[in-house]
Amino acid sequence: MAFEPRVVGRVTASALTGLCRHPVVQAPMAGGASGPALAAAVSEAGGLGFLAAGYKTPAAMYEEIKQLRARTTAPFGVNLFMPQPPAADPAAVEVYAEQLAGESAWYETPLGDRDRGGDDAYDAKLAILLDDPVPVVSFTFGCPSREAVAALAAAGTLTVVTVTSAAEALAARDAGADAVCAQGIEAGGHQGTHRDDPHADGTGAGLGLLSLLAQVRDAVDLPVIATGGLMRGEQIAAVLAAGASAAQLGTAFLACPESGAHALHKQALTDPMFVGTELTRAFSGRPARGLANRFIHEHGPYAPAAYPQVHYLTAGLRKAAAEAGDPQAMALWAGQGHRLVRPLPAAALIETLITELDAARDTSTRGERGTVRGSETRGSEMRGSES
């Protein structure tokens, strides 16, 4: 099915969605899940596949881009993490490291280097993407400068900024972004807030997707990609009806055979042992939604707001737990709809999603027609009774 162009701000919504046949974007999931195999399969099936450059070296990012291009000629995107400020309280990281000493001994692995910088080699990665442009570049954990956005535009690249509030959407608009990705609190993995505010933890400050979508559309005249807990075609239909130009799904693709997620992670998504998800700083120092496990319960309440220092601190523990076959100390990122996951090949999943989307739209259209006919009948009856 083709997208209908909709004039929004400086560009039409189809400038972005015209890159793919279906309004389905595969979320860039850092940590290995969304590599070349998954992104290529999604793009080949008519969606928009994404590579996650977060935590990778510039050379590794470039190598994955080359691998992806060898698999498909279809458009795709690359996601960058914005540089992060130094930890507000380095001493808190050291205190957390002491708390994790028992985990280090249990898994017989040292804690990671928490003194690594927080820029994720952003400038070097951006330079590569300007020298060898890709169709779309998205940004998480902040908003790029106007200069960076303008340089990408000059190279022919569309830009998308992840936002979690209307204020962040306004910042993205002012920077010249082509679109925003509105991330609801239901989303798995890290919340893409531009500023990590520990005072907001547990206050319910995060917005559900539909509320966020309405506020963002009211604030900015830009195409919006909606993301957060979306697992079925009916949900895609709902966000499109609410004004989104496309839907971005992450957890839905985790169980695909092309996904690079660990086998234990894929199994845990539907394992009754994991009864739900929680937002936690336990693994990375930034709020992220994952399946609630022992590590989150024991360490989440004490984890400091220190990203990415805590991420590097716990990296070895997470790897050792995976090698030991122990999901109770792995970062099992997942959205609230994780139990609806389907272990289908990416192409089959997209086909299923679009079938569900079309069916939902048909049902909605029939319902609207029925309402109109019912109103006409009632109007005729009323007129007859008046005569």
Beta strands, then each sheet from edge to edge (+ up, - down):
strand 1: 7-8
strand 2: 11-12
strand 3: 24-26
strand 4: 49-52
strand 5: 76-81
strand 6: 136-140
strand 7: 158-163
strand 8: 179-183
strand 9: 189-190
strand 10: 224-227
strand 11: 246-249
strand 12: 277-280
strand 13: 288-291
sheet 1: 1+ 2-
sheet 2: 3+ 11+ 10+ 8+ 7+ 6+ 5+ 4+
sheet 3: 9+ 13- 12+
end
